[in-house]
Amino acid sequence: MIYSNKILSTVKAESPILYWVVMIHIILAVGCLIGVFIDERTLMGVNVWIKPLKFSISVGIYIFTVGYLMTLYPYSKRKKNCINNIVTWTLLIEVFLIIYQASRGVQSHYNVSSQFDALLFAAMGLLTVINVLIMVLFIFDTIRLKLKTSKSIQWAILLGWLIVLFGSWVGGQMISEMSHNVGVSGDLRIAHFFGLHSIQIIPLFALWISNKWNTTSRNQAITVTFFGLFYATWIGFTFYQAKQGIPLISL
């Protein structure tokens, strides 16, 4: 709990714009949750507010993660502010567009039923591409710079960004197919989800290892590497299953 409060205070002090946008996402998530209970409209058999609820939570977690990781990079204030603003406003606008489409009771993704809907879908795609470019920047900077953390955690952050990039590529696959479904039961969203959240899971594992295992940084880095490879293999498996039209769990 003390460590969590420290992270919160660090993000608030170092990346205030990201911190407050995360607070906005929490408010949006609460609003969407209320919508689930008071609005009975459905889209493809699911309440219209479920998707914006999930995106508000997921994007909020991602923005908070970026806010904390930014404190580890030896960036100038100008570069940090530039990245913060790009990540903040592109993702916030995208979530607003998803919520707006939900309020209309129509799909936000893959919706080209009208020129207006196609324009919004294209706008979301552009906003996503901008964030993918930021991910690529983080990958290069994680390789070439010395972060303000241990070698094993820096290595975990690099692995996390690389797998996030793959998760984003899976998202591109869904857009090219204009659907997340493959065949009867394949679902690309599983690989997409786990890929995007690798930037939290792998560094957290590295942090846990560094706190619990009193060994050399080399051994910690090796352990993190094996965990990262296992995690990447899992994502690759879920992607392969989906592309074959096979459900992750057969009932």
Sequence and secondary structure as in RCSB ss.txt:
>XXXX:A:sequence
MIYSNKILSTVKAESPILYWVVMIHIILAVGCLIGVFIDERTLMGVNVWIKPLKFSISVGIYIFTVGYLMTLYPY
SKRKKNCINNIVTWTLLIEVFLIIYQASRGVQSHYNVSSQFDALLFAAMGLLTVINVLIMVLFIFDTIRLKLKTS
KSIQWAILLGWLIVLFGSWVGGQMISEMSHNVGVSGDLRIAHFFGLHSIQIIPLFALWISNKWNTTSRNQAITVT
FFGLFYATWIGFTFYQAKQGIPLISL
>XXXX:A:secstr
 HHHHHHHHHHHHH HHHHHHHHHHHHHHHHHHHHHHH   EETTEETTHHHHHHHHHHHHHHHHHHHHGGGS  
 HHHHHHHHHHHHHHHHHHHHHHHHHHHHTS SSS  SSHHHHHHHHHHHHHHHHHHHHHHHHHHHHHHS  SS 
HHHHHHHHHHHHHHHHHHHHHHHHHHHTSSEETTTEETHHHHHHHHTHHHHHHHHHHHHHHH  S HHHHHHHHH
HHHHHHHHHHHHHHHHHHTT  SS  
